[in-house]
Amino acid sequence: MVERAIHEAENYPTKAALWRELDRKVQYQTFSRVIDYLLSSNKITLNGHQIVWVFPDNPKLKKFLNSNVKVPRKR
């Protein structure tokens, strides 16, 4: 729910603003853990106090990346 809200929005000024905009009420401690997880998995980033979605989940991008030729690494 939190991930979807961030992904669908452009950005939020603060964590508290995002928390207030959620459809269902979530405890703030749980909400903070979700934000920490999204930060550590590089799905979001903080620009000052703004939360910005940065995870590349565009279907065209996925198709492009999967169609590339994989080059074996030298050992």
Phi, psi and omega in degrees: 000315179292315180300316180297319180297320179290317183296321182283336181270159175291302177194167177234142182295323181213168175297321182296322179295318177296316180301319179290333183276351182295145181299307178259152179280131179241141177298142184297326179296317177295316178302317180296323178294322177296316178298317178299319178297314181296325176293316183288334178269008177059034174268333177228165173219159177256124177252091190072246175252359181276142177261126184234131177283125182234002183286128181281098181237027178286130181300324178294321178295316178299317179297317179297314181294325179285338182273351180290152177279131179270129181262127179291143181277147175283148179258000000 
